[in-house]
């Protein structure tokens, strides 16, 4: 039996499909033959099949590295439901749980081991790795390894160390968002033995991209929701906006809820599940929502704020219409967005002197003297610090991140903190000394957390609330009461960031922000902002074509369904008319540059005039500054 038949047999046996789609088979055959492979597939392209099928045909365990714990849990459950042995290790599990999972993989008990990137550097994982028989390593969301990419995660750099430990094991990298530059860097960072990229067109024939301009964004969103039925996601950059918009829409009779990283996990899970089941129509969320979510019938993805990059926008917009039915990705703009772009650059990359000043103020605030502080960890109340030293919170957080990347400190944001708990009473004594509400909480803890008598576990109080019927305040008081009695040790969740000094405090003037940490990163961020600004403002190029060009695809035809294409149909320019307008513009500029608003339109439709001007700019026949137009 040849390889292709083997793969099709596995596909049909476990998933019931008769054949692969798109580039799935190409990727499968590439990694199946031992080649390092980068698969570029749009959101909803069926990435999981590309590693699950070949892994089942090969001896050993497939390691799957992904930052998405919810996706990890879902895929492990889905594989187990199919009778395939899979397990996962991620932050929040006990040391004992991790050891059991790894030992079972060593003994050949599992075909898939899902790992969060943060776990890769743990002593347990590195020790056990040497004894693992690995079929290949899958790196999901592989763009996260690119240091100047839009979603860089430092923990991904550890993957290269794993490769050095197992040099003979091939790597399959998968992503739905990578420019040609990013694709090249992914292969370099993952130590590909030979460049090998398999691409699937990112074109979405059923997805209509629109820029919707309105004076009042809320009214515009309501009009969209009224005119396009079906499930929807609305993205906003601000957590408070999520809640406010949801409350407004619910008052208008729409069914909505909201989701952001600051919510308890159990609340996020409950809201996500209701939306997936169709019990709630609209999910209003920050970019914390959507990765790994499989809901094929989303009809609209609406952005009420412009994202930082086309990568981010394409990823989020691509969650619409995965079932192949006509769907819409709509950016709602009120004209104030362009003013925010320069602010974003300054907030993300404050001036170097500002970063140095923050370092000095932070050291003073934390009472770290020059020459002291090595390996010292302190709670850092960002809100209080900003109030005392007059920093904008976003700018302060960005400066701390830059100092982290430069190696001076390690900054852990507040939302990473969870309550921790460990039972210190023996199992035999436990039920003798607890009663009432205490017993109810203990029963819930034992049902949900393994290894709780040996190590601290990360606790989600809202899960205990839901199961016991007790409110959050009661849970807190009962747990602190049992802490005082010596039944358990409870460290409540603190929404306070932590700063760890990775070197002794240096004098402020000696702070150095390396080029690759500041200048290169700042330029890359500015380039990404410019690209999405162009997408939002250019009204004469098919939006699908513009997106595909950004990701390295030479698209020759227009999509026919975006707002630009729809307008072009309404304002079609004949060839003769096009040449007449072009000559009119040239005649206007023969005597020298002119202010854009001084161009004599001579009764020409404004849309047609802009279309010809943009064509001439693209062909470098004319140049434009903010106000002047001139012949080149």
C-alpha positions in Angstrom: 0.0 0.0 0.0 1.5 3.4 -1.0 1.7 6.4 1.4 -1.2 8.3 -0.2 -3.5 5.3 0.3 -2.3 4.9 3.9 -3.1 8.5 4.7 -6.5 8.3 3.0 -7.3 5.2 5.0 -6.5 6.9 8.3 -8.5 10.0 7.3 -11.5 7.9 6.5 -11.2 5.6 9.5 -11.1 8.4 12.1 -12.7 11.4 10.5 -15.0 9.8 7.9 -13.7 12.0 5.0 -13.0 10.4 1.6 -10.2 12.7 0.5 -8.1 15.7 1.6 -8.7 19.2 0.6 -6.5 22.1 -0.4 -2.8 21.5 0.4 -3.4 19.1 3.3 -2.0 16.1 1.4 1.0 18.0 0.2 1.9 18.9 3.8 1.2 15.4 5.1 3.4 13.8 2.5 6.2 16.3 3.1 6.4 15.8 6.9 5.7 12.1 6.4 8.9 11.8 4.4 10.9 13.5 7.2 11.2 17.0 5.6 11.1 20.1 7.8 7.9 21.8 6.5 6.2 25.2 6.8 2.5 25.0 6.0 0.8 28.3 5.3 -3.0 27.8 5.5 -5.8 30.4 6.0 -7.9 30.2 9.1 -10.4 27.3 8.7 -8.1 25.5 6.2 -8.0 22.3 8.3 -4.6 22.5 9.9 -5.1 19.8 12.5 -5.5 17.1 9.9 -2.1 17.9 8.5 -0.3 16.7 11.6 -2.8 14.3 13.1 -3.0 12.0 10.1 0.8 11.5 9.5 1.4 11.1 13.2 -1.0 8.2 13.3 0.9 6.5 10.5 4.3 6.9 12.2 5.8 5.2 15.3 6.4 7.4 18.3 4.7 10.4 19.8 3.9 13.7 18.0 4.7 16.7 20.1 2.3 19.6 19.4 3.4 23.0 20.6 0.6 25.5 20.9 0.0 28.6 23.0 -3.8 28.0 23.1 -4.7 26.0 26.2 -8.4 26.0 25.3 -7.6 24.6 21.9 -5.2 22.1 23.4 -7.9 20.8 25.7 -10.5 20.6 22.9 -8.2 18.7 20.6 -7.1 16.3 23.3 -10.8 15.6 24.1 -11.7 15.3 20.4 -8.8 12.8 19.8 -9.8 10.7 22.8 -13.4 10.7 21.6 -12.0 9.1 18.4 -10.2 6.4 20.4 -6.8 8.1 19.9 -4.6 8.4 22.9 -3.6 12.1 23.6 -2.5 14.1 26.6 -1.3 17.7 27.4 0.9 19.6 29.8 0.5 23.3 30.4 0.8 25.9 33.1 -1.6 25.4 36.0 -1.1 21.6 36.2 0.8 20.1 39.1 4.3 18.7 38.8 2.9 15.2 39.4 0.4 15.6 36.6 3.2 16.6 34.2 5.4 13.7 35.2 2.6 11.2 34.8 1.8 12.5 31.3 5.4 12.4 30.2 6.1 9.0 31.6 3.1 7.6 29.7 4.5 9.1 26.5 7.9 7.5 27.2 6.1 4.1 27.7 4.4 4.5 24.3 0.9 5.2 25.8 0.1 8.3 23.8 0.3 9.3 20.1 0.0 13.0 20.8 1.5 15.2 23.5 0.3 18.8 23.5 2.6 21.2 25.2 2.3 24.9 25.9 5.6 26.8 25.0 6.2 27.9 28.5 6.6 24.3 29.6 9.4 23.6 27.1 12.1 25.0 29.4 11.0 23.2 32.5 13.5 20.8 34.0 11.0 18.0 34.0 10.2 18.3 30.3 13.9 18.6 29.2 14.8 15.5 31.3 12.0 13.4 30.0 12.4 14.6 26.5 15.7 12.6 26.1 13.8 9.4 26.6 10.9 10.2 24.3 10.5 8.5 20.9 9.2 11.4 18.8 7.6 11.1 15.3 7.9 14.8 14.6 7.3 18.2 16.3 4.3 20.3 15.3 4.6 24.1 16.0 1.1 25.7 15.8 0.8 29.5 15.4 4.4 29.4 14.2 4.5 33.1 13.5 4.8 33.6 17.3 8.5 32.7 16.9 9.2 35.8 14.8 10.7 38.5 17.1 9.5 41.4 15.0 6.2 39.8 14.1 2.8 41.0 15.3 2.4 38.3 17.9 5.9 37.4 19.1 6.1 35.1 22.2 9.5 34.7 23.7 8.8 31.2 25.0 8.7 30.0 21.3 12.5 30.6 21.1 12.9 27.6 23.3 11.8 25.3 20.4 15.2 25.7 18.8 16.8 24.2 22.0 14.4 21.2 21.6 15.6 20.7 18.1 19.2 20.7 19.2 18.3 17.9 21.7 16.5 15.9 18.9 18.2 17.0 15.7 16.9 14.0 13.7 13.3 14.8 14.4 11.5 16.8 11.6 9.4 19.9 12.4 6.1 20.9 10.9 5.3 24.6 11.4 1.8 25.9 10.8 0.4 29.4 10.6 -2.5 31.3 9.0 -0.7 34.6 9.0 2.8 35.1 7.5 4.2 37.6 5.1 7.1 36.3 3.0 9.5 37.9 5.4 8.0 36.2 8.4 7.9 32.8 6.6 11.6 33.1 6.0 12.3 34.0 9.6 10.1 31.1 10.9 12.3 28.6 9.0 15.5 30.3 10.3 14.4 30.3 13.9 13.2 26.7 13.8 16.5 25.6 12.3 15.0 24.2 9.1 17.6 22.0 7.4 16.3 23.2 4.0 13.7 25.8 3.2 10.4 24.1 2.4 7.2 26.2 2.3 3.8 24.8 1.1 1.3 27.5 0.6 -2.4 27.5 0.2 -4.0 30.6 -1.3 -5.3 32.9 1.4 -8.2 34.0 -0.9 -11.6 33.7 0.6 -14.1 33.8 -2.3 -17.1 33.9 0.0 -15.8 36.7 2.4 -16.7 40.3 1.5 -14.4 42.9 3.1 -16.0 46.3 3.8 -15.0 49.6 5.3 -18.2 51.1 6.7 -17.9 54.8 7.4 -20.3 56.5 9.8 -20.4 59.4 12.2 -21.7 57.2 15.0 -20.1 53.8 15.2 -22.8 52.3 17.5 -25.5 53.2 15.0 -23.5 51.7 12.2 -23.0 48.5 14.1 -26.8 48.3 14.8 -27.5 48.8 11.1 -25.1 46.0 10.1 -26.6 43.6 12.6 -30.1 44.4 11.4 -29.3 43.9 7.8 -27.1 40.8 8.0 -28.7 38.0 10.1 -26.8 35.2 11.8 -23.9 34.8 14.3 -21.5 37.6 14.7 -18.2 38.6 16.4 -17.5 42.3 17.2 -13.9 43.1 18.1 -12.8 46.1 20.1 -9.5 47.0 21.7 -10.9 48.0 25.1 -12.2 45.7 27.8 -14.7 48.3 29.1 -16.0 48.8 25.6 -16.8 45.1 25.4 -19.1 45.3 28.4 -20.6 48.7 27.5 -21.4 47.7 23.9 -22.9 44.4 25.1 -25.2 46.2 27.5 -26.3 48.7 24.9 -27.0 46.0 22.3 -29.0 43.9 24.8 -31.2 46.9 25.6 -31.8 47.2 21.8 -33.1 43.6 21.8 -29.9 41.9 20.4 -28.6 38.8 22.1 -25.0 39.4 23.1 -22.3 38.8 25.7 -18.7 39.9 26.1 -15.3 38.3 26.5 -11.8 39.5 27.5 -8.7 38.2 29.2 -9.6 39.8 32.6 -12.6 37.4 33.1 -12.3 34.2 35.2 -11.7 31.2 33.0 -15.0 29.5 33.9 -16.9 32.6 32.9 -15.1 32.8 29.6 -15.8 29.1 29.0 -19.5 29.5 29.8 -19.9 32.5 27.5 -18.0 30.9 24.7 -20.0 27.7 24.9 -23.3 29.5 24.8 -22.2 31.5 21.7 -20.9 28.3 20.0 -24.2 26.6 20.6 -26.1 29.6 19.1 -27.8 30.5 22.4 -26.2 33.9 22.1 -25.9 35.6 18.7 -23.2 38.2 19.2 -19.8 37.9 20.9 -18.2 41.2 21.7 -14.5 40.7 22.5 -11.0 41.9 22.6 -8.4 39.9 20.6 -8.2 37.5 23.5 -11.1 35.7 21.8 -11.2 33.5 18.8 -7.9 31.5 18.5 -8.8 27.9 18.0 -12.6 28.6 17.9 -14.4 26.4 15.4 -17.8 28.0 14.6 -18.3 27.6 10.8 -21.5 29.7 10.5 -20.2 33.2 11.7 -21.8 35.6 9.2 -20.2 38.8 10.2 -16.9 39.8 11.9 -17.1 43.5 12.8 -14.2 45.6 14.0 -15.2 48.8 15.8 -11.5 49.6 16.3 -8.7 49.3 13.7 -6.2 46.5 14.7 -2.4 47.1 14.9 -1.6 45.1 11.8 -3.1 43.4 8.7 -1.9 40.1 10.2 -4.1 40.6 13.2 -7.0 41.8 11.1 -6.8 39.0 8.6 -6.7 36.4 11.4 -9.8 37.8 13.1 -11.8 38.6 9.9 -11.1 35.1 8.7 -13.3 33.7 11.5 -16.3 34.6 9.3 -17.8 32.2 6.8 -15.8 29.1 7.4 -18.8 27.1 6.1 -18.2 28.6 2.7 -21.4 30.7 2.8 -21.5 34.4 1.9 -20.1 36.3 4.9 -18.8 39.8 5.8 -15.7 41.3 7.4 -16.5 44.9 8.2 -14.4 47.6 9.7 -16.6 50.4 11.2 -14.8 53.8 11.1 -15.9 57.2 12.2 -13.0 59.2 10.9 -11.1 59.6 14.1 -8.9 56.5 13.6 -6.2 58.1 11.6 -5.3 60.4 14.5 -4.6 57.4 16.7 -1.9 55.8 14.6 0.9 58.2 15.6 -0.2 57.8 19.3 0.0 54.1 19.0 3.6 54.2 17.8 4.6 56.5 20.7 2.7 54.4 23.2 4.2 51.1 22.0 7.7 52.6 21.7 8.2 55.5 24.0 11.3 57.7 23.5 14.5 56.1 24.8 14.9 58.8 27.4 11.4 58.1 28.6 12.3 54.4 29.0 15.4 55.3 30.9 13.4 57.6 33.2 10.9 54.9 33.9 13.7 52.5 34.8 15.1 55.0 37.3 11.6 55.8 38.8 10.7 52.1 39.0 14.0 51.3 40.9 13.3 54.2 43.3 9.7 53.1 43.7 10.8 49.5 44.5 13.7 50.8 46.7 16.4 49.1 44.6 19.8 50.9 45.0 22.4 51.2 42.2 24.4 47.9 42.3 21.7 46.0 44.1 18.6 44.0 43.0 20.0 40.9 41.2 17.2 38.2 41.2 15.0 40.3 43.4 11.3 40.0 42.7 8.9 42.7 43.8 5.2 43.4 43.4 4.7 46.4 41.1 1.5 48.3 41.5 1.3 49.8 38.0 -1.6 52.1 38.7 0.0 53.6 41.8 3.3 53.9 40.1 1.8 55.8 37.2 -0.1 58.1 39.5 3.0 59.0 41.5 5.4 59.5 38.6 2.9 60.7 36.0 3.2 58.0 33.4 0.4 56.9 31.0 -0.3 53.2 31.9 0.0 52.0 28.3 3.3 53.8 27.8 4.6 52.5 31.2 3.7 48.9 30.3 5.4 49.3 27.0 8.6 50.7 28.6 8.6 47.8 31.1 8.3 45.4 28.2 11.2 47.0 26.4 13.4 46.8 29.5 12.4 43.1 29.8 13.5 42.5 26.2 16.7 44.4 26.8 17.5 42.0 29.7 17.3 44.4 32.7 14.1 43.1 34.3 11.5 40.4 33.8 8.0 41.9 33.8 4.9 39.7 34.4 1.6 41.4 33.7 -1.2 41.3 36.3 -3.5 39.0 34.4 -1.0 36.2 34.6 -1.6 35.9 38.3 -3.9 33.2 39.8 -4.8 32.1 43.3 -2.7 29.1 44.5 -3.8 26.5 46.9 -2.4 23.4 48.6 -4.1 21.1 51.2 -1.7 20.4 54.1 -4.0 18.3 56.2 -3.8 14.6 55.6 -6.6 12.9 53.6 -7.6 10.9 56.7 -7.9 14.0 58.9 -9.5 16.2 56.3 -13.2 15.3 56.7 -12.9 15.0 60.4 -12.0 18.7 60.7 -14.1 20.4 58.0 -17.9 20.9 58.0 -20.7 22.7 56.2 -19.4 25.2 53.5 -15.8 24.0 54.1 -16.7 20.4 53.2 -18.6 21.6 50.1 -15.5 23.5 48.9 -13.1 20.7 49.7 -15.2 18.2 47.7 -15.2 20.6 44.7 -11.4 21.0 45.0 -10.8 17.3 45.1 -13.0 16.7 42.0 -11.2 19.3 39.9 -7.5 19.3 41.0 -5.0 16.5 41.1 -1.9 16.6 43.2 -3.4 19.1 45.5 -1.9 17.4 48.6 1.6 17.5 47.1 2.0 20.8 45.2 0.3 24.1 44.8 -2.4 24.2 42.2 -3.6 27.3 40.3 -7.1 27.9 41.5 -10.1 29.3 39.6 -12.5 30.4 42.3 -15.3 31.1 39.9 -15.4 27.3 39.0 -15.8 26.5 42.7 -18.6 29.2 43.0 -20.5 27.7 40.1 -20.4 24.2 41.5 -21.0 25.0 45.2 -23.5 27.8 44.7 -21.5 30.1 47.0 -20.5 33.6 45.9 -16.9 34.7 45.4 -16.7 36.6 48.7 -17.9 33.6 50.7 -15.4 31.3 48.9 -12.6 33.8 49.8 -13.6 34.0 53.5 -14.0 30.2 53.9 -10.6 29.5 52.2 -8.8 32.1 54.3 -10.5 30.6 57.4 -9.2 27.2 56.5 -5.8 28.7 55.9 -5.8 30.1 59.5 -6.8 26.7 60.9 -3.9 25.0 59.1 -6.1 22.9 56.9 -4.7 24.3 53.7 -2.4 27.0 52.4 -4.3 29.6 50.3 -2.5 32.4 48.4 -5.3 34.6 46.9 -5.0 35.9 43.4 -3.5 39.4 43.2 -4.0 41.7 40.2 -0.6 43.2 40.8 2.3 42.7 38.2 5.7 41.4 39.3 9.1 42.8 38.4 12.2 40.6 38.7 15.6 42.2 38.3 17.7 40.1 35.9 20.8 42.1 36.7 22.0 44.6 39.4 20.5 48.1 39.0 22.7 50.2 36.7 23.1 53.9 36.5 20.4 55.4 34.3 22.7 56.9 31.7 24.2 53.4 31.1 20.9 51.9 30.1 21.2 50.6 26.5 18.3 49.5 24.3 19.9 47.4 21.6 19.0 48.1 18.0 17.2 44.7 17.6 15.1 45.5 20.7 14.1 49.1 20.0 15.0 50.6 16.6 14.3 47.5 14.4 11.1 46.6 16.4 9.8 50.2 16.2 10.3 50.3 12.4 8.6 47.0 11.9 5.7 48.1 14.1 5.5 51.4 12.1 5.5 49.5 8.8 2.6 47.3 10.0 0.6 50.4 11.1 1.3 51.9 7.7 0.0 48.8 5.9 -3.3 48.7 7.8 -3.7 52.5 7.4 -3.3 52.0 3.6 -6.0 49.2 3.8 -8.4 51.5 5.6 -7.9 54.6 3.4 -7.2 53.3 -0.2 -10.6 53.1 -1.9 -9.6 52.1 -5.5 -8.0 48.7 -5.0 -9.9 45.5 -4.3 -9.6 44.8 -0.6 -9.1 41.1 -1.1 -6.3 41.8 -3.6 -4.7 44.3 -1.2 -4.7 41.8 1.6 -3.3 39.0 -0.6 -0.6 41.2 -1.9 0.5 41.9 1.6 0.9 38.2 2.3 2.9 37.7 -0.9 0.2 36.5 -3.3 0.1 38.0 -6.7 -3.7 38.2 -7.2 -4.6 39.3 -10.7 -8.4 39.4 -10.4 -10.7 41.4 -8.2 -13.0 39.7 -5.7 -16.1 41.4 -7.0 -17.8 41.4 -3.6 -15.9 43.9 -1.4 -17.0 47.5 -1.0 -14.4 48.8 -3.5 -15.5 46.2 -6.2 -19.2 47.1 -5.5 -18.5 50.8 -6.0 -16.4 50.0 -9.1 -19.5 48.3 -10.6 -21.6 51.3 -9.8 -19.0 53.8 -11.1 -17.4 51.8 -14.0 -14.8 53.7 -15.9 -14.5 53.0 -19.6 -11.0 52.9 -21.2 -11.6 56.1 -23.1 -12.9 57.9 -19.9 -9.9 56.6 -17.9 -7.4 58.0 -20.4 -9.3 61.3 -20.6 -9.2 61.7 -16.8 -5.5 60.7 -16.7 -4.6 63.3 -19.4 -6.7 65.9 -17.5 -4.6 65.4 -14.4 -1.3 65.6 -16.4 -2.4 68.9 -18.0 -3.2 70.2 -14.5 0.3 69.4 -13.2 2.4 70.5 -16.2 3.1 73.9 -14.7 4.2 72.3 -11.3 2.9 70.8 -8.1 -0.6 71.7 -7.0 -2.5 71.4 -3.7 -4.8 68.4 -3.9 -7.8 70.6 -3.2 -6.8 73.0 -6.1 -7.0 70.3 -8.8 -9.8 71.4 -11.2 -12.2 68.4 -11.3 -14.0 69.7 -14.3 -17.1 67.9 -13.2 -15.4 64.5 -13.0 -16.9 62.1 -10.5 -14.8 62.2 -7.3 -14.6 58.4 -7.0 -13.4 58.1 -10.6 -10.8 60.9 -10.1 -9.4 59.2 -7.0 -9.3 55.9 -8.8 -7.2 57.3 -11.6 -4.9 59.3 -9.2 -4.2 56.1 -7.2 -3.4 54.2 -10.4 -1.0 57.0 -11.5 0.6 56.9 -8.0 1.1 53.1 -8.2 2.7 53.5 -11.6 4.9 56.3 -10.2 3.6 58.8 -12.8 2.8 61.2 -10.0 3.9 61.7 -6.4 1.8 62.9 -3.5 2.7 64.4 -0.1 0.2 65.1 2.5 -1.2 68.0 0.4 0.8 68.4 -2.9 0.5 66.4 -6.1 3.2 66.6 -8.7 4.4 64.8 -11.9 7.4 62.5 -11.4 
